[in-house]
Amino acid sequence: MTWVVKGRQEITNNGVVNPAGNPEWIIVGADTTTDAYAGDTADNQSRRILCFIPGSAPEPQASTSGNIVRNAYQDHFNGQYDAFYHAWSGGQIGLSEPYSGTQLTSLATADQFCATDVDPNARMLEHHDNGVGGWNVGGSIAPGTKALLQLRKADNYHDASNTPGSRFWVHINDQPANLWD
């Protein structure tokens, strides 16, 4: 199963939106191509894995009103926001090197790729890593991720194409949509 980058923003440590700020938060999630029930990408395709480092960082606050993730979702979804589907994870999101779906023979294998490529504590991002209903996850971009620039360039919310580099492998824990299912 694959997801896309849906939004991103750089913020300063005090939460003020700033194009030159740091750290950077990102929202990743399902789009109209994602099939969380049967998978959506052939296993001979090569994609980067969305990796996740669990954490408890507070959600960044916007300098004007409300929290960053809620404001971003409202912008993208015509003012609608549902915390069940769009939640801040408190963790960090990174990208592995590209892997063919045929290499992802198990969750343990995918987790090891994340631990090697991103951070020893990283694992493959799971559909429900927002802590509630899934479909979208907000988090900080993992510092030092080898593919940081790829994440910054992958803001393709309006691009539902299946071009390599714009879609990323994720897994789901309660449906047979994984490459190894």
Protein Blocks (a to p, Z undefined) as FASTA:
>chain_A
ZZddfbdcdddfkopacfkbccddddddddfklccknojadfkbccddddddddfbdcdd
dfkgocfklmmmmmmngoiacfklmccehiacdddddddfklmmbfklmmmmmmmmmomk
bccddfklnopngjiacddddehiaklmmmmmmmckklmbfcehjaccdddfkbcfbfkZ
Z
